Amino acid sequence: MSEIRFDGKTAVVTGAGGGLGRCHALELARRGANVVVNDLGGSVDGSGGSSEAAEKVVAEIKEMGGNAIANGSSVTDDAGVENLVKQTNDAFGTAHIIINNAGVLRDKTFHKVTVEDFEFVVDVHLMGAVKVTRAFWNQMRDQQYGRVVMTTSSSGLYGNFGQTNYGAAKLGQIGLMNTLKLEGEKNNVRVNAIAPVAATRMTEDIIPADAQQLLKPEYVTPGVVYLCSEDAPNGVILTAGAGVFAVARIVETRGAYVGRDERLTVEAVRDAWDKIADDADAKAYWQGGEQTFKFFEVGKD
């Protein structure tokens, strides 16, 4: 089969000054894309800022003969996001690919985390993805082409001790994806998510040293770049790590009709619990209305 190329396409990669974002940016550039390397250049907890990291990645891309510009905007700052759009359009005319990769960590157990730290993490991961995607959304709809990749996490999908803020923000991106996949479909704008496990600056204190060689960011990037391609799926959560890829799905059991009116009691729900929770016929839905139709079908008297 033919090589996947991005000649004539422009990709905006947030948080691309290092780690996963850098790998995504470099691979897209190798395959012909113009790349906007966005990175605030702050520390893992979001403090500080410098354009040095983004500029280094741009230099790497130019050394290989590619086209790239650096942008130091914070994804949470409205004026900064406006500048990101302006720089992208001034340099390359439009954007075709958005990879929402920017992120921070402020890990603490729920009884210790402050509301301020909770809001900050949600603001960067979730609202940052909202603001950047929305800034380019109409442009992609008008040109009848767009590919958006959210960066979610197993912490959001399944939970991780001490990461309530991070997990909530990451699962929030799946809710965002699930509606954008529907709204963008008719305009050839496809929206997917990557749930990576990789040894980066954000995970160096979490992943044991002996596992880090197996969890290189480079082992995630091929899946992300596929989600940016012409043949990308739509509405998929792709999990990736150590060269292994899988698809995660939110599924719902068939359920059980417990009754209505006087038959429907707390005790009736308890007594039917095994059937309610039986996942033998569990199904992943494409949109919320399918659940309602299922309720009517299963609930026929």
N, C-alpha and C positions, 0 to 999 in steps of 0.2 A: 504494500500500500504506500501511497505518497507520504512524504514528510509533512508534518504539521508546521505551517509557516504563518507569520503575522506581518508580512510585508504590507506597508500602507496602513497598518493599524497602530493606534496609540493606546498605551496602557498606563493607567495611574495606579501606582502601588503605594499605599500608605505604610508608614513604619518600615521603610525599605532601606534604612541606613545600616542594618545588620541583620543577622539571623535569617529567619524564614523570608522576610520581605526582600532582603538583598538577593537571596538565591532566586526568588521569583523574578525579580527585576532583571538579573543577569541572563536567566534562561529565555525570557521573553525577548530581550535584546539580541541574543544569539540567533533567535529565530526570526529576526527582521523587524520586530516592533520598535516604534519610538516609545521611550519610557520616561515617565515623570516620576522621579524618585522623591517621594515625600517623607520627611522625617523631622520631627521637632528636635531630635538630638538630646532629649532629656534622659534622666536616670530611670531605672526600672520602675520606681514609684511615681514617675511623672514629673519630678522636680527638675529645674534647670532647663537648658536648651542651647543647642549649637547646630550650625549647618554643616559642620565638618564631616560628619558621618555620611550624610547624603551626597556631599561633594565628592567624597572618596569613591562612592559607588558609581557616580556619573563618570569619574575619571576611568574607572575600570571598564565601563561600557564603551567609552570613546576609544580606549586603547585597543579594544577588539574590533573597532570600526563601526560601532553602533551609534545611534542618536539618543541622547538623553539630556534632561535638564533636572536641576535640583530645586526642591521647594521645601521651605522650613516651616510651613504653617502648622499650627495645632489643628487637629480635626475637630476639636470642640469649639473653636473660635469662628464665629460667623464671618467676620471680615477676612480671616485667614483662609477660610474655605473659598470665599469669593476670589481671593487672590490666586488660589490654586487653580480655579477654573480659568481665570484670565491668563495666567502663565501658560497653561496647557493649550488654550485656544490660540494665543499669540504665537506659540512655538510650532504647533502642529495642526492647528485648524479645528480639531475636534478630539473627542475621546471615544474609544470603542470598548475599552476594558477597564473595570474598576476592581481592584483587589483591596478589600478592607482588612488590613493586617495590623494596623496600629493598636498597641495595647499597653497596659500598665498592670502592676501587681501591688496590692496593699493587703496582704493576707493576714487575717486574724480570725479567731473563732468568733461566732456570732455574738456571744455575750461580751466580747471585748472590742469588736470593731465599732468605730464611731460612725454616726450617720454621715458625717462629712466624707470619710474615706469610702463609705459605701456609694454615695452619690458620685464621687469623683471617678471611681472605677466604672460604674454604669455609664457615666457621661462619655468617657473615652471610648469604651468598647461599643456600646449600643448607640448612643446619640452621635458619636463620631461616624459610625457606619451610616446612620440615617442622614446626617448632614452632607457627607461626601456623595453618597449615592443620589440623594435628592438634587444636589447641585448639578449633576450631569444627566439626570433621568430624562428630562424632556428632550435634551439633545440626542440621546440615544433612541428615544421613541421616534423623533422626527426623521432620523436617518435610517430607521428601520433596521438597526443593528446595535446590539449591546450585550456584553457579558459581564456579570457582576458576581464576585466571589466573596462571601462572608467568611470570617474565620471564627468558628465556634470551638468547642472544647468538650472533652469527656467530662470535665468538671460541671458543665452545664447540662450535658445529656444524662449523666449518671450520678453526679455529686462528687465532691472531694473535701475532706475535712479541712476546715479553716478558709474555705473559699466561697462563702455565701455571696459576697459582692461580685466576684469574678464569674461564678457559676450562673447567677441570675442574669448578668449582662450577656454572657455567651449564649444562654438559651433564648434570651430576648432576640438575638440575631436570627434564630431559627423562626420565631414568630414573624419577624420582618420578612425573611425570605419566603415564607409560605404564602403570604399575600402578594408580594412582588412577583413571584413566579406566575401568578394568575393575571395580574395587571399588565405585565410586560409581554406576555405570550403572543398576543396578536401583532405586536410590533417587533417581533424577533429579538426581544430583550430577555435573555435567560439568566436566572438567578440561582446559584447553588451555594453550598457551604463546604468548607474543609474543616475537619476536626483533627488537627495534627498532634503527634507526639514527637518532639524534637528537642535536642540539646541546644539551647540558646542561652543568651544572657538572662532571660527571664526564668529559665528552668535550671540554671547551674547549681542552685542550692537545693533542688528537689530531686533531680535525677542523679543516681550514683555514678561515680566517675567511670566504672567499668562498663556501664551501659551507654555512655555518651557516644562512643564510637559507632555503635549500632544505630544510634538515633540522630544521625546527621540531618540538618535541614535539607540538604540536597536529596535525601531519600523521600521527602514529601513533595518537593516542587513539581516533579513530572505530573502528578495528579492534579495539582492546582492549574498548571498550564493547560492540561487537557480540558479543564472546566472553562477555560478562556477561549477555547477553539470554536471553529465553525460548527463542528459536530457535537458540541457540548450537550449534555442532558439538561433538564430543567427541574428545579426543585429537589435536588439530591443532596444528602448529607454524606460526603465522602470522608471516611476516616483513614488516617495514614500514619505510618511509622515503621522504621526499619525496613523499608522497601515493601511493606505489606499494605494493601488497600482493601477496604471493605465499605459497604453502604449501611448506614444506620437509618432506621425508620421508626417513626412513632406509630404504634399499632393499637388497635382497640379490639377487645374481645367481642364475640357475637352477643354475649350478654343473655339475660333471661327476663322473660315477662313475669313480673311478680304479682301484678294485679292493680286494680284501681279502686277508688272509693273506699269502702270499709275493708276491703281485702288487703289494701296496701298499708302495712304497718311496719314499724321498725323491726319487729320480730320476723316478719315475712322476708325482709331483706336479709336478715341474719341467716335464716334457714335456707335461703337460695344462694348463699354466698359462693359456694363451690362452683355452681353453674355460672354465676355472674363473672367469676374470675377465671373460668376455664379458657385457656388461650389456644385451644385446639383449632379454632376457626378464626383466629385473630387476623385483622386486616388493616392495611395502611390506607388511609383515605387521601384523595387528591385535594379535596376542599371540604369545608365544614358542613355544607348542606347534606353531604352523603351520610353523615352521622344521624341527622334528623330523619332522613328517609328510612334508615335502618331501624330507628325507634318505632316508626309507624309499622314497619313490616313485622318486627319481632313482637310488637305489642298488640297484634290482632287478637281480639277476643274470639 
